[in-house]
């Protein structure tokens, strides 16, 4: 790497799934000030639970909007994954040095990684070999305190920018407990817990007598080991789970080769 | 297991992402006749590319519709993942013996597994410890020939029903090449190829002069090994990739533990 390249200001792309006006993305943007040239490309409306959805049936809109002073900010009519694709192809005309997503209002530990638009945006970047991190705070409130999230987001982004070569598709799922920054014990690298929602639909009738259903559920942790994100968060650590997009179940593959091929 | 339980007819839940009226789901339903009691719960409109999206911001509708003779069929206003959740909680009031998804009109090999509503429905079932299989045919056409897909779907479902104990969260991603059944060489258990789309947005102007963007892209395979789904399909095998929902990158976890904790 040339010396000139080394001192070039890193390009930081920020997105989220709560929408461009959410307090969480404002907090994350503020936390990056001074670390590089920041761009925000985020959905124009809440996109929680969108998973890795992309928009193929209709076209996308992209509008320059007013964001934080000095930060080029765009709102996009698509999903978080669409935002990453559009940002790379249409806004940046190339890959940023890092793509960060969040700070999500609410947890994305354990199985939530699968449903989360925040994490899918990060995973999309990593597919493109852009180092990425998704940040989530365990507080759904619009008035959540992002102080600790900002401290750890900055710390982790600085770490990733210095350690990009750890993996070609580096992607981290970071969750921050909803406690005062002073109470947080530090960072814990974890695995994804097997914890999930036990769904129950709330069936109602509309004014015309037709049934409709609201998705509800209770979160349950089935994973009692101490190296999971759920354990770390319960014990006031910031959890960091490195994630990947190769879904191959290699152990089962070996078993099946003997039986099915 | 009691004898009574052994002879109980298996419950087969079918869903897809192309919608309840797609030829692919009709073909899959027909292929299951005689294997068990079949229920269809599928989206009321195309939901391709929806990934693991769930509907949390508004309620869901579920309507009984006319399907194949003798098969209870429902159309649902939600995503493929919503369909699985609703089917288990509201239609079946319990878990089926297997959940199958498809036959998708178009490939879901390699990175497509992440974007695919077909595969997300199957993965959702596996999270609930329901053995599941997603089927996709490498032919987008509404008039695609599902003959080979039906033969292999039946074969693989029979195998899974007999081998449920192979994994607590058994989930298979099955792709069928778009060739005559006689040309297919058999089944190949594979890993997910690192192959992806090189995106390019087609920028246009609407009649009012405002820009909009269509997602387009070219598929590129970066994985030259012979144990991938892309290789198998190119060589006229039915590809079977066992997939999992634990996204933890364990190798990177070990590296990070030394550097970040």
Interface residues (C-beta under 8 A of the other chain):
Chain A: X46 X48 X49 X50 X51 X52 X53 X54 X55 X56 X57 X59 X60 X61 X62 X81 X82 X85 X86 X88 X89 X90 X111 X113 X114 X115 X120 X123 X127 X128 X156 X159 X163 X166 X167 X170 X171 X173 X186 X187 X188 X189 X190 X191 X192 X194 X196 X199 X200 X201 X203 X204 X210 X211 X212 X213 X214 X215 X240 X241 X242 X243 X244 X245 X246 X247 X248 X249 X250 X251 X252 X253 X255 X256 X257 X259 X260 X261
Chain B: X46 X48 X49 X50 X51 X52 X53 X54 X55 X56 X57 X59 X60 X61 X62 X81 X82 X85 X86 X88 X89 X90 X111 X113 X114 X115 X120 X123 X127 X128 X156 X159 X163 X166 X167 X170 X171 X173 X186 X187 X188 X189 X190 X191 X192 X194 X196 X199 X200 X201 X203 X204 X210 X211 X212 X213 X214 X215 X240 X241 X242 X243 X244 X245 X246 X247 X248 X249 X250 X252 X253 X255 X256 X257 X259 X260 X261
